[in-house]
Amino acid sequence: MNRARHGISLLEVMIATGMLAGSLVVLSELTYVGRRHLDRAEEIATATRLSQNKLGELLTGLQPMETVEDEPIEEDPNWFYSVDIQPMEELALVEVRVRVRKSDQDESELVAKRDRLTLIRWIFREESFSENGNASPGQDSTGPWMR
């Protein structure tokens, strides 16, 4: 005598529940990893914006072209900047290096090295230009320069 089956067995319910639980674990881990990457991308974007702003201030003369070490950034007090200026004698250039870093919550220790960004720009040295802004004899007149 064949008896028709109605409904599902307990074993089928347990297998389906296990598959659902496993899928939820995987999805929650993916969400966590995605959030970490989003936070890191936001930090990189902030560091890039702040370093470009500082470099722009230096190049336009809003801030003096001088070496600075670990000064807080007015726009965002959780970030600090340093400026390093190194002349390159053989090329009549100056290397301007702007570094920004994020401070820790208690501001007593630095966050990991990944929370730092360095922006480098080479500009012609001021003394390599004549009064009218043209390159002195023997100097290359191409590229950006600042007074």
C-alpha positions in Angstrom: 0.0 0.0 0.0 1.4 3.3 -1.1 0.9 6.1 1.2 1.1 9.7 -0.2 3.6 12.0 1.7 2.3 15.3 2.9 4.7 18.0 4.3 8.4 17.9 4.9 10.5 15.8 7.2 12.5 17.0 10.2 15.7 16.3 8.4 14.8 18.5 5.5 14.0 21.4 7.9 17.3 21.0 9.7 19.3 21.0 6.5 17.5 24.1 5.2 18.0 25.9 8.6 21.7 25.0 8.5 22.0 26.4 5.0 20.3 29.6 6.0 22.5 30.0 9.1 25.6 29.5 7.0 24.5 32.1 4.5 23.8 34.6 7.2 27.3 34.1 8.7 28.9 34.7 5.3 26.8 37.7 4.5 27.6 39.3 7.9 31.3 38.8 7.4 31.1 40.4 3.9 29.2 43.3 5.5 32.0 43.7 8.1 34.8 43.6 5.5 32.9 46.1 3.3 32.5 48.5 6.2 36.2 48.3 7.0 37.1 49.1 3.4 34.7 52.0 3.4 36.2 53.4 6.5 39.7 53.1 5.1 38.7 54.7 1.8 37.2 57.6 3.7 40.4 58.1 5.6 42.5 58.0 2.4 40.2 60.5 0.8 40.4 62.8 3.9 44.2 62.5 4.0 44.5 63.2 0.3 42.3 66.3 0.5 44.1 67.7 3.6 47.6 67.2 2.1 46.5 68.7 -1.2 45.1 71.7 0.6 48.3 72.2 2.6 50.4 71.9 -0.5 48.1 74.4 -2.3 48.6 76.8 0.6 52.3 76.5 0.3 52.4 77.0 -3.4 50.1 80.0 -3.4 52.0 81.7 -0.6 49.1 81.5 2.0 51.6 79.7 4.2 55.3 80.3 4.3 57.5 77.8 2.5 59.3 76.4 5.5 59.8 73.1 7.3 57.0 72.3 9.8 56.7 69.3 12.1 53.5 67.8 13.5 51.2 70.8 13.5 47.5 70.3 13.8 45.4 71.0 10.8 42.8 73.7 11.4 40.2 72.0 9.2 40.3 68.8 11.1 42.0 68.7 14.5 42.3 64.9 14.5 44.9 65.2 11.7 48.5 66.6 11.8 50.8 67.7 9.1 54.5 68.0 8.5 56.3 69.8 5.7 59.8 68.9 4.6 61.7 71.1 2.1 64.8 69.7 0.5 66.8 71.5 -2.2 68.0 69.3 -5.1 71.2 71.2 -6.1 71.9 69.4 -9.4 68.5 70.2 -10.8 67.8 73.6 -9.4 64.6 72.1 -7.9 63.1 72.0 -4.4 61.3 68.9 -3.2 58.3 69.8 -1.1 57.0 66.9 0.9 53.7 67.2 2.8 52.8 64.4 5.2 49.5 64.1 7.0 48.7 61.6 9.8 45.7 60.9 11.9 46.0 61.0 15.6 44.7 58.4 18.0 41.5 59.0 20.0 43.4 60.0 23.1 46.0 61.9 20.9 48.8 60.3 22.9 49.9 57.7 20.3 49.9 57.5 16.5 47.6 55.2 14.7 49.1 52.5 12.5 51.4 53.5 9.7 48.6 53.0 7.2 46.9 56.2 8.5 49.6 58.4 7.0 49.9 59.9 3.5 52.8 61.8 1.9 52.4 64.1 -1.1 55.6 65.2 -3.0 56.0 68.1 -5.4 59.1 69.4 -7.1 59.2 73.1 -7.9 61.9 75.4 -9.4 63.9 77.2 -6.8 63.2 80.9 -6.5 66.9 81.9 -7.1 67.0 80.1 -10.5 64.6 82.7 -12.0 65.2 86.2 -13.1 63.1 89.3 -12.2 60.5 88.7 -14.9 59.8 85.1 -13.9 61.8 83.5 -16.8 64.4 80.9 -16.2 67.9 82.1 -15.8 70.5 81.3 -18.5 71.2 77.6 -18.5 68.0 76.7 -16.7 65.1 74.8 -18.1 62.0 77.0 -18.5 59.4 74.2 -18.6 57.3 73.0 -15.7 55.7 74.7 -12.7 57.5 77.2 -10.6 56.8 79.4 -7.6 58.2 82.7 -6.5 
